[in-house]
Amino acid sequence: MRTAIVNIGQILTGDMTMPFIDGDTIISADGRIESVGTGEADSVRGCDVVIDANGTIAIPGLIDSHVHVTFGDYTPRQKTVGFLESYVHGGVTTAISASEVHVPGRPKDVTGIKALAVAASKCFQTYRPGGMRVHAGSLILEPGLVDADFAELTAAGVWMVKAGFGAFQTPYDYAPLVKLAREHGMVSMVHTGGSSIPGSSGIWADHLLKIRPDISYHVNGGPIAMPDEDFTRLVNESEMALQVCTAGNLRTTLLVSDLLAAAGRLDRLLIATDTPTGSGIMPLGMLYTISHLTSLGNLPPEIAIAAATGNNAIAYRLNNGIIASGRDADIVLIDSCMGGSKSDALSSLRNGDVPAIGAVITDGVPRFVGRSRNTPETMRRVSVARSNIVQDFSATSH
């Protein structure tokens, strides 16, 4: 399938080193971006679907790198069906499991945690709610795991591990297992802040600096933050990515952003939601945190968007999250909201407003075009200019 998006007002790449790219057209083929810039008439004419962006802004699909998936599009924590598909209407095209810790009756023995990770990983390899990519199967680290277990899991396709909920005497005991995971090429994440569920413990900077994960999960608190002085230590004494979440502490979200900006390391800033949890379900959570960092933290909107897209893609070694030739064609069209006080999406973010979503495309396939059911209407109407596909791309059919 070939898809063209034309008449784009501005293209944000998601790449923090080059956040803007000139052009008004993006063409994708067979799920990958083929070209970005000015589309030749013949190339556009040869597409199966042509979307008229009508001056709206194109950004990469948002990557929520902290979602508590279980099995299917269901959360037992909030007893809700269809939350992932609803997140697509919040511009989220990729969800990354923060481990399947909310599975009822979650096993804690080595055989059980391995089986849980493998099953979750394989279930979501072909299941894509609303067109969303879901990277599931994050191994919950527990005592008793050995090198052979990590070899077995990587051979089965499991590539993430999560520390923070295991039956260890102290958080320092995670360090050897995180080291083993790294040796097997796995991405490692560690719960940061106060205890979030019964049986877990607080994990602060000294623990993290001994464990040395790839990513400090909800460094701003999940939902309770660590002491302020610990943030400076993580920024200055480590290279780990620092993930801030909507379901955390907003004041320390802004603190993390300021510290990383001062250090010239905003490439380490990741945006996620940490949902569904006790904070609930947040289809617009990514957009809210982007708007908070932009309006309250004075982060340029293009940089905040990069923290929610390209930075996550780099940290998790994904091929989406950046608009460039050869990347996965996950694209969202945003605009100012109808009736709002600002004339474009970036100005709206600076004002503290969430933008309206006019279309979501994943794998080069339009998932809806015209209006998200979770945001107000766009000021500029996005439409399907031409289609050879017998399908209604409106939100009402999604």
Disulfide bonds with the S-S distance in Angstrom:
none
